[in-house]
């Protein structure tokens, strides 16, 4: 069962039962409630159902595009909204905050909305009020359509995710509810509020076309529902006051569009007419197709002498096509690295991305290939690394342009920016000890320095292949990572708790110890323990992975049922948990102001079947803005070895079929050069089109 589906089933079941129970209260005076009506409404109004429920078919697609667009372009309008209204919503939350409202309004926010929208659509079709059903279904449809541009290009974060001291009460009520919300809500779709827009559009529709007052009681119910919903979405830390206004404006526009389109749409999509047309087709196919052809000719004949209506269609088509091109570019920032076919691991530094390939179809010599990619060069074509053959997959690490490739007994060092032989090793050396962990940094003179963790202690090897001991570090080191002239390490079962230590490779400076705070909310810990059967014991937490960049570190800590990732700055003392406390995280990489790492969204702790949890996805934590964004969203692909590099992020992406690709994600160039050409062309074409439309409009008047 998908994570969070239990609470969703509870909500939707409750909404359906409440809607049915309210039928005798809000039915038209002339109507009766019978079981047969539920069966008959499917036959009479199947096209209306397609119109309304088609929204749910493409909502997930649009939400996915919105998440990617937000991650790629950072189109964040929240600061402007906050500048306008400030802490109004915070005052509401703080003024009314109590535990009962937290629970009651969270369930009302979801189940109440389901109830109102379900009843608004079902009641007219159940009681066979086709006059109202035509208009209500279209108004609901147009609300979603008109909201799409706002959701894609006017991203507004939820208030609890932006305003200091504001809490996202509904999203964080329980871990199960949190997992469900993260699946269906990008948390950037604040403007407009459809919790206001949809019921307000229905109320306007019924007010506009309820000519004999048969829906008067239901209209009164919608007014009360709107008032309580407006309070709820503000109290729960979800919407801004401006979002409510935006929902009302979209609703007004949707009803206006419905007024102009309902006759034409239902002239074609009316279920009764469809049955007649089908009968005519079966009875006399020739006459049917002749009539259809004549109808098409009649409509196309308008193009011989186009008016303002036809010109406006061309303008809309031009704007849509331009928007789609820009949207495609903004949502396709990642692409495979050419020349890497079977990647199994990756490493990166600055603008170098390194991938190791192990062809599963081969067994023997030349199984392993190492490819280096300079991401700053045009074409982004990988270059094979030469040197002695590796018979098994080696470890790789890179610092600047210096690449270290090694196994337990051999060390190869490369300078990828060497003017002589950048893809041949500076040296390849066999050692007489076993290497457990290795990494590469720099000595006091800026020369490469290899650091190796062995059973005999920590050793260093310089570019002259001279080996020496590295003092000042405990012999009980379990995890070790090097960056520049700094080295970070941890000790297994450290008596101090999960602590990362940082010192200099060459300078006599004191060691900095950072105790990592990985404590989460009690409810989150209880959820993890209950689901996994493993108790959380913070005193026995252990560090399992470290990434370091100068005095900044990203550390993965095993707290029992899950691994959590923490960012810490040794210079300022600041630290923050950058992973979601109830999601499994791993594989941090830090550099250039970002931390790239992996998480399993909607993680299911204790799942006996791996398919019960989703695949690993790539996230990025932006250090300056203190925000975490998800970069990958394909649930059919898993990801590994993320690398935070200059201008982008690299990772390995593996499909369900086992095929893998080394991917590069560009953080800087959102739009390709041809996007500008298309945009310029569109602007030029719009000038005569708008002129023509204006002339036609005035002539028609």
C-alpha positions in Angstrom: 0.0 0.0 0.0 1.3 3.4 -0.9 2.5 5.6 1.9 -0.3 7.8 3.2 -3.1 6.0 1.2 -4.8 4.9 4.4 -5.7 8.4 5.5 -6.7 9.3 2.0 -9.1 6.4 1.8 -10.6 7.5 5.1 -11.0 11.0 3.9 -12.6 10.2 0.6 -14.9 7.5 2.1 -16.0 10.0 4.7 -16.6 12.7 2.0 -18.8 10.4 -0.1 -20.8 9.2 2.9 -21.4 12.8 4.2 -22.4 13.9 0.7 -25.0 11.1 0.4 -26.2 11.8 3.9 -26.8 15.5 3.1 -28.9 14.8 0.0 -32.3 14.9 1.8 -31.3 18.3 3.2 -30.1 20.0 0.0 -32.2 18.3 -2.7 -34.6 20.4 -4.8 -38.1 20.5 -3.3 -39.6 18.3 -6.1 -37.0 15.6 -5.9 -36.8 12.3 -4.1 -33.7 10.3 -3.1 -33.7 6.7 -4.5 -30.9 4.1 -4.9 -31.7 3.8 -8.6 -30.7 7.4 -9.2 -27.0 6.6 -8.5 -27.0 4.0 -11.3 -28.9 6.0 -13.8 -26.8 9.1 -13.4 -23.8 7.3 -14.9 -25.7 6.6 -18.0 -27.1 10.1 -18.4 -24.1 12.1 -17.5 -20.9 10.2 -18.4 -19.6 13.1 -20.5 -20.0 15.5 -17.6 -18.0 13.1 -15.4 -15.2 13.0 -18.0 -15.1 16.8 -18.1 -14.8 17.1 -14.3 -12.7 14.1 -13.4 -10.2 14.7 -16.3 -8.7 17.2 -14.0 -7.3 14.4 -11.8 -5.7 12.7 -14.8 -3.5 15.7 -15.6 -3.2 17.3 -12.2 -0.2 15.0 -11.2 1.5 15.8 -14.5 1.1 19.5 -13.9 2.2 19.2 -10.3 5.3 17.4 -11.5 6.0 20.1 -14.0 5.5 22.7 -11.3 8.0 21.0 -9.0 10.6 20.8 -11.8 10.0 24.4 -13.0 10.3 25.7 -9.4 13.6 23.8 -8.9 15.0 24.9 -12.3 14.0 28.5 -12.5 13.3 29.6 -8.9 10.3 31.5 -10.0 9.4 32.4 -6.5 6.8 35.2 -6.0 6.5 34.6 -2.2 8.8 37.6 -1.2 6.5 40.0 -3.1 3.4 38.5 -1.5 5.0 38.8 2.0 6.0 42.3 1.3 2.4 43.2 0.6 0.6 41.5 3.5 3.3 40.8 6.0 2.3 38.7 9.1 -1.5 38.9 8.8 -1.9 35.1 8.6 0.6 34.6 11.4 -1.6 36.8 13.7 -4.6 34.5 12.9 -2.7 31.3 13.6 -1.2 32.6 16.9 -4.5 34.2 18.0 -6.6 31.0 17.6 -4.1 28.2 18.0 -5.1 25.1 20.0 -4.9 21.4 19.6 -8.6 20.8 18.9 -8.5 23.2 15.9 -5.3 21.7 14.6 -7.0 18.3 14.3 -10.5 19.4 13.3 -9.5 21.9 10.7 -6.9 19.6 9.1 -9.5 17.0 8.5 -12.0 19.7 7.4 -9.4 21.1 5.0 -9.2 17.8 3.0 -12.4 15.9 3.7 -14.6 19.1 3.8 -13.3 20.2 0.4 -13.9 16.7 -1.0 -17.4 16.8 0.3 -18.3 20.2 -1.1 -16.9 19.5 -4.5 -18.3 16.0 -4.8 -21.8 17.1 -3.7 -21.7 20.2 -6.0 -21.2 18.0 -9.0 -23.2 14.9 -8.0 -26.4 16.6 -6.8 -27.3 18.2 -10.1 -26.6 15.1 -12.2 -28.3 12.8 -9.6 -31.5 14.9 -9.6 -31.3 15.2 -13.4 -30.9 19.0 -13.4 -29.1 19.1 -16.8 -29.5 22.9 -17.0 -27.4 23.3 -13.8 -25.1 20.2 -14.4 -24.0 21.7 -17.8 -22.8 24.9 -16.1 -21.5 23.6 -12.8 -19.3 20.9 -14.5 -17.8 23.5 -16.9 -17.2 26.1 -14.2 -15.3 23.5 -12.2 -13.3 22.6 -15.3 -12.4 26.2 -16.2 -11.3 27.0 -12.6 -8.6 24.4 -13.0 -7.6 25.5 -16.5 -7.4 29.2 -15.5 -5.3 28.3 -12.5 -2.6 26.5 -14.5 -0.6 29.5 -15.6 -0.4 30.7 -12.0 0.7 27.4 -10.7 3.5 27.1 -13.3 4.7 30.7 -13.5 3.5 32.4 -10.3 4.9 30.2 -7.6 3.8 31.2 -4.1 5.0 29.0 -1.2 2.7 28.0 1.6 2.8 30.5 4.5 4.1 27.9 7.1 7.1 27.3 4.8 8.1 30.9 4.5 7.0 33.1 7.4 9.2 32.9 10.5 7.3 31.3 13.5 4.5 30.2 11.2 3.8 26.5 11.2 2.3 24.2 8.5 -0.2 22.7 10.9 -2.1 20.6 8.4 1.0 19.2 6.6 2.8 18.2 9.8 -0.2 17.0 11.9 1.1 13.4 11.7 3.9 11.8 9.6 1.3 9.8 7.6 -0.5 13.0 6.7 2.8 14.7 5.9 3.7 11.9 3.5 0.3 12.1 1.8 0.5 15.9 1.3 4.0 15.8 -0.1 2.7 13.4 -2.8 -0.1 15.6 -3.9 1.1 19.1 -3.2 4.3 20.8 -4.4 3.9 23.4 -1.6 4.3 26.2 -4.1 0.8 26.3 -5.5 -0.5 28.9 -3.1 -1.9 31.4 -5.6 -4.8 31.0 -6.4 -6.5 29.0 -3.6 -8.7 26.4 -5.3 -10.1 25.6 -1.9 -11.8 29.0 -2.3 -11.9 29.2 -6.1 -13.8 26.0 -6.8 -16.6 26.3 -4.3 -16.9 30.1 -5.0 -17.2 29.3 -8.7 -19.9 26.7 -8.0 -21.8 29.2 -5.8 -21.6 31.9 -8.5 -22.8 29.4 -11.1 -25.8 28.4 -9.0 -26.6 32.0 -8.1 -26.4 33.0 -11.8 -28.5 30.1 -13.2 -30.7 28.9 -10.3 -33.7 30.6 -11.7 -36.4 29.0 -9.5 -34.4 28.8 -6.3 -34.3 25.0 -6.2 -30.6 25.1 -5.0 -31.1 27.9 -2.4 -30.3 25.6 0.6 -27.2 24.3 -1.0 -26.1 27.8 -2.0 -26.4 28.8 1.7 -24.3 25.8 2.6 -21.6 26.9 0.2 -21.4 30.4 1.7 -20.9 28.9 5.2 -18.4 26.4 3.8 -16.4 29.2 2.1 -16.2 31.2 5.3 -14.9 28.3 7.3 -12.5 27.3 4.6 -11.1 30.8 4.4 -10.4 30.7 8.1 -9.0 27.1 7.9 -6.5 27.7 5.1 -5.1 30.7 6.9 -5.0 29.1 10.3 -3.4 25.9 9.1 -0.4 27.8 7.6 -1.2 27.0 4.0 -2.5 30.1 2.2 -2.1 33.8 2.2 -4.9 36.3 2.2 -4.0 37.2 -1.4 -4.4 33.6 -2.3 -8.1 33.8 -1.2 -8.6 36.9 -3.4 -6.9 35.1 -6.3 -9.2 32.1 -5.9 -12.2 34.5 -6.1 -10.9 36.2 -9.2 -10.2 32.9 -11.0 -13.7 31.7 -10.0 -15.3 34.9 -11.5 -13.3 34.4 -14.7 -14.3 30.7 -14.9 -18.0 31.5 -14.6 -17.6 34.1 -17.3 -15.9 31.6 -19.6 -18.6 29.1 -18.8 -21.3 31.6 -19.8 -19.6 32.0 -23.2 -18.8 28.3 -23.9 -21.5 26.1 -22.3 -23.9 26.2 -25.3 -21.2 25.3 -27.9 -19.6 22.6 -25.8 -22.7 20.8 -24.8 -24.1 21.1 -28.3 -21.3 18.6 -29.2 -20.8 16.7 -25.9 -24.4 16.2 -24.8 -24.8 12.5 -24.0 -28.2 12.4 -25.6 -27.0 13.8 -28.8 -24.0 11.4 -28.8 -26.4 8.5 -28.7 -28.4 9.9 -31.6 -25.2 10.5 -33.7 -24.0 7.0 -33.0 -27.3 5.6 -34.2 -27.1 7.7 -37.4 -23.6 6.5 -38.0 -24.6 2.9 -37.7 -27.8 3.4 -39.8 -26.2 5.3 -42.6 -22.4 5.9 -42.4 -22.3 7.7 -45.7 -24.8 10.4 -44.8 -23.1 10.7 -41.4 -19.6 11.4 -42.8 -21.1 13.7 -45.5 -22.8 15.8 -42.8 -19.6 15.9 -40.7 -17.6 17.0 -43.8 -20.1 19.8 -44.5 -20.0 20.9 -40.9 -16.2 21.1 -41.0 -16.3 23.0 -44.3 -18.7 25.5 -42.8 -16.4 26.2 -39.8 -13.3 26.4 -42.0 -15.0 28.8 -44.4 -14.8 31.5 -41.7 -11.0 31.5 -42.3 -11.6 32.9 -45.8 -12.6 36.2 -44.3 -11.3 36.0 -40.7 -12.7 38.3 -38.1 -11.3 39.3 -34.7 -12.4 35.9 -33.2 -10.3 33.9 -35.7 -7.3 36.3 -35.2 -7.6 35.9 -31.4 -7.3 32.2 -31.9 -4.1 32.6 -33.8 -2.7 34.9 -31.1 -3.6 32.4 -28.4 -2.0 29.6 -30.4 1.2 31.6 -30.8 1.4 32.4 -27.1 0.7 28.8 -26.2 3.3 27.3 -28.5 5.9 29.8 -27.3 5.0 29.0 -23.7 5.3 25.3 -24.3 8.8 25.7 -25.8 10.0 27.7 -22.8 8.2 25.2 -20.4 10.0 22.3 -22.1 13.4 23.9 -21.7 12.7 24.9 -18.1 11.7 21.3 -17.2 14.4 19.5 -19.1 17.6 20.6 -17.5 19.2 17.2 -17.1 20.6 15.1 -19.9 22.9 12.0 -20.2 26.6 12.4 -20.5 27.7 11.0 -23.9 30.3 8.2 -23.9 29.2 6.7 -20.5 27.1 3.5 -21.0 27.3 1.5 -17.8 28.0 3.9 -14.9 28.2 2.3 -11.4 29.7 5.2 -9.4 30.6 8.8 -9.8 32.7 11.6 -8.2 33.1 15.3 -8.9 34.8 18.5 -8.0 34.5 22.1 -9.4 33.7 21.5 -13.1 34.9 17.9 -13.4 32.5 14.9 -13.3 34.0 11.4 -13.2 32.1 8.2 -13.9 33.2 4.6 -13.5 31.7 2.1 -16.0 31.6 -1.7 -15.4 30.0 -3.5 -18.4 27.9 -6.3 -17.0 28.1 -8.2 -20.3 31.9 -8.6 -19.9 33.9 -10.7 -17.5 37.6 -10.2 -17.5 40.2 -7.7 -18.5 39.1 -4.2 -19.6 35.8 -4.6 -17.8 36.4 -1.2 -16.0 36.4 2.2 -17.8 36.8 5.6 -16.2 35.4 8.7 -18.0 36.1 12.3 -17.1 33.8 15.1 -18.2 34.5 18.8 -18.1 31.1 20.3 -17.6 32.2 23.8 -18.6 33.1 22.7 -22.2 30.6 22.7 -25.1 29.2 19.3 -26.0 29.9 17.8 -22.6 31.5 14.7 -24.2 33.3 12.4 -21.7 36.9 11.4 -22.2 38.3 8.0 -21.2 41.0 7.9 -18.6 44.1 5.8 -19.6 46.5 3.9 -17.5 47.1 0.4 -16.2 44.1 -2.0 -16.3 41.7 -2.4 -13.4 40.5 -5.9 -12.9 37.9 -4.8 -10.4 36.0 -1.6 -9.8 38.3 0.9 -8.0 37.4 3.8 -5.7 37.6 7.4 -7.1 37.9 10.8 -5.5 38.7 14.2 -7.0 39.8 17.6 -5.7 40.0 20.3 -8.3 41.7 18.8 -11.3 43.5 16.0 -9.3 41.9 12.6 -9.7 42.7 9.7 -7.3 41.8 6.1 -8.4 42.7 3.3 -6.1 41.9 -0.1 -4.7 43.2 -1.7 -1.5 46.7 -2.0 -2.8 47.2 0.4 -5.7 47.1 4.2 -6.1 46.8 6.1 -9.4 47.0 9.9 -9.4 46.0 12.1 -12.4 46.1 15.8 -13.2 43.2 16.4 -15.6 44.4 19.9 -16.5 48.0 18.9 -17.2 49.2 20.3 -20.5 51.2 17.1 -21.3 49.1 14.0 -20.6 45.9 14.9 -18.7 44.4 11.5 -19.1 47.5 9.5 -18.2 48.5 9.0 -14.5 51.2 11.1 -12.9 52.1 7.9 -11.2 50.6 4.4 -10.5 52.0 2.9 -7.3 51.4 -0.4 -5.6 51.6 -0.2 -1.8 52.4 -2.9 0.8 49.4 -2.2 3.1 45.7 -2.3 2.7 43.7 0.9 2.1 40.3 1.1 3.8 39.4 4.6 2.9 41.2 7.1 0.7 40.7 10.7 -0.4 42.7 13.6 -1.9 43.4 17.1 -0.6 46.3 19.6 -0.7 49.4 20.2 1.3 50.5 23.6 2.6 52.1 24.4 -0.8 49.0 23.6 -2.9 50.3 20.3 -4.1 48.0 17.2 -4.1 48.1 15.1 -0.9 46.6 11.6 -0.7 45.1 10.6 2.7 44.6 6.9 3.4 42.9 5.2 6.3 44.7 1.8 7.0 44.8 -0.7 9.8 48.0 0.9 10.9 46.6 4.4 11.1 46.2 7.3 8.8 48.9 7.8 6.2 49.6 10.5 3.6 51.2 10.3 0.1 52.4 13.3 -1.7 53.0 13.8 -5.4 56.5 12.5 -5.0 55.0 9.2 -3.7 56.5 9.8 -0.3 54.4 8.2 2.5 54.2 9.6 6.1 51.9 9.3 9.1 49.2 11.9 9.8 49.2 12.7 13.5 46.6 14.4 15.7 43.7 12.0 14.6 42.4 9.1 16.7 43.2 5.6 15.6 39.5 4.7 16.0 38.5 6.6 12.9 35.5 5.0 11.1 34.7 7.6 8.4 37.1 10.0 6.8 36.7 12.8 4.2 39.2 15.4 2.9 38.7 18.8 1.3 41.6 21.1 0.4 43.7 21.4 3.5 40.9 20.1 5.9 40.1 16.6 7.0 36.9 15.5 8.7 36.4 12.2 10.5 34.1 10.4 12.9 34.4 7.6 15.5 32.1 4.6 15.6 30.1 4.5 18.9 31.6 7.8 19.9 30.9 8.3 23.7 30.1 12.0 22.9 27.3 11.0 20.5 27.2 11.7 16.8 30.2 14.0 16.5 32.2 15.1 13.5 35.8 16.3 14.0 37.7 18.7 11.7 41.4 19.5 11.6 44.1 20.7 9.2 46.2 18.3 7.2 49.4 20.2 7.5 49.0 23.0 10.1 49.2 22.6 13.9 45.7 23.8 14.7 43.2 22.6 17.3 40.6 20.1 16.3 37.1 21.3 16.0 34.4 19.0 17.3 30.8 19.4 16.1 28.0 17.6 18.0 25.2 16.9 15.5 21.6 17.6 16.4 19.5 14.9 14.7 16.6 15.0 17.1 13.2 15.2 15.4 9.6 15.8 16.6 8.3 13.1 19.0 5.4 12.2 16.7 7.8 11.7 13.8 10.1 9.4 15.9 7.1 7.4 17.2 5.9 7.0 13.6 9.3 5.6 12.5 9.6 3.3 15.5 6.1 1.9 15.1 6.4 1.3 11.4 9.9 -0.1 11.5 10.0 -1.9 14.8 13.3 -0.2 15.6 13.6 2.2 18.5 15.4 5.5 18.0 18.3 5.9 20.4 20.1 9.2 19.9 22.9 8.4 22.3 23.9 5.5 20.1 23.6 7.3 16.8 26.5 6.8 14.4 27.9 8.8 11.5 27.8 6.8 8.3 28.9 9.4 5.7 30.7 12.7 5.6 31.1 15.4 2.9 33.3 18.4 3.6 34.0 21.7 1.9 36.4 23.9 3.9 34.8 24.4 7.3 31.3 23.2 6.1 30.2 19.6 6.4 27.2 17.5 5.4 26.9 14.5 7.6 24.6 11.4 7.4 23.7 10.0 10.8 22.1 6.6 11.5 19.5 7.1 14.2 18.1 3.5 14.1 15.2 3.1 11.6 16.5 5.8 9.3 19.5 7.9 8.2 19.2 11.7 8.6 21.5 14.3 6.9 22.7 17.4 8.7 24.5 20.5 7.4 27.0 22.2 9.8 29.3 25.2 9.5 32.3 24.8 11.8 33.2 28.5 11.5 29.8 30.0 12.5 28.5 27.0 14.5 25.3 27.0 12.5 23.7 23.6 11.7 20.4 22.4 10.3 18.8 19.1 9.4 18.5 19.3 5.6 16.7 16.0 5.0 13.1 15.4 5.9 13.2 13.7 9.4 11.0 10.8 8.3 12.6 10.1 4.9 15.7 8.0 4.4 18.7 10.1 3.2 22.2 9.3 2.0 25.2 10.2 -0.2 25.9 13.9 0.5 28.2 15.9 -1.7 29.0 19.5 -0.9 30.5 22.3 -3.0 29.9 25.7 -4.6 27.3 26.7 -2.1 25.2 23.6 -2.4 24.7 20.2 -0.9 23.4 17.4 -3.2 22.1 14.3 -1.5 19.6 11.5 -1.9 16.2 11.0 -0.2 13.4 8.5 -0.5 10.2 10.6 -0.7 7.3 9.2 1.3 9.6 6.7 2.8 7.9 3.6 4.2 10.0 2.4 7.2 10.2 -1.3 7.9 8.8 -2.2 4.4 9.4 -5.9 3.8 9.0 -5.3 0.0 11.3 -2.5 -1.5 8.5 -1.6 -3.9 6.4 -0.3 -0.9 8.8 2.6 -0.7 9.6 5.0 -3.6 12.9 5.2 -5.4 15.8 7.4 -4.3 15.6 11.0 -5.7 18.2 13.8 -5.9 17.7 16.8 -3.6 19.8 20.0 -3.3 20.2 22.1 -0.3 21.1 25.8 -1.1 23.3 26.9 1.8 22.8 30.7 1.3 19.0 30.6 1.1 18.7 27.7 3.6 16.3 25.9 1.3 16.0 22.3 0.1 14.7 21.5 -3.4 13.9 18.2 -5.1 15.7 17.9 -8.5 14.4 14.6 -9.8 10.8 13.4 -9.8 10.6 10.3 -11.9 9.3 7.5 -9.6 10.4 4.8 -12.1 14.0 5.8 -11.9 16.4 5.5 -8.9 19.4 7.7 -8.4 22.9 7.4 -6.8 26.2 9.2 -6.4 25.0 12.8 -6.6 27.8 15.4 -7.0 27.5 19.1 -6.3 29.7 20.8 -8.9 30.3 24.2 -10.3 27.1 25.3 -12.1 25.3 22.0 -11.8 24.8 18.6 -10.2 25.7 15.2 -11.6 24.3 11.8 -10.7 23.7 8.2 -11.9 20.1 7.4 -12.9 19.0 3.8 -13.1 15.7 2.6 -14.6 13.6 -0.4 -13.7 15.2 -2.4 -16.4 18.7 -2.0 -14.8 20.0 0.4 -17.4 21.9 3.3 -16.0 23.0 6.7 -17.3 25.4 9.4 -16.0 23.3 12.6 -15.9 24.2 16.2 -15.7 21.8 18.8 -14.4 22.5 22.5 -15.3 21.7 24.9 -12.5 22.6 28.0 -14.4 21.3 27.9 -18.0 17.6 27.5 -17.6 16.7 28.3 -21.2 18.6 27.1 -24.3 19.7 29.7 -26.8 17.0 28.7 -29.3 14.4 29.6 -26.7 15.4 33.3 -27.1 15.1 33.0 -30.9 11.5 31.6 -30.6 10.6 34.2 -28.0 11.9 37.0 -30.3 10.0 35.5 -33.3 6.8 35.4 -31.3 7.2 39.0 -30.2 7.7 40.1 -33.8 4.7 38.1 -35.1 2.5 39.4 -32.3 2.9 43.0 -33.5 0.9 42.5 -36.9 -1.5 40.1 -35.3 -2.5 42.4 -32.5 -2.8 45.3 -35.0 -5.0 43.1 -37.2 -7.1 42.1 -34.2 -7.6 45.6 -33.1 -8.6 46.8 -36.6 -11.1 43.9 -37.0 -12.6 44.5 -33.6 -13.3 48.2 -34.3 -14.7 47.3 -37.8 -17.1 44.8 -36.3 -18.3 47.3 -33.8 
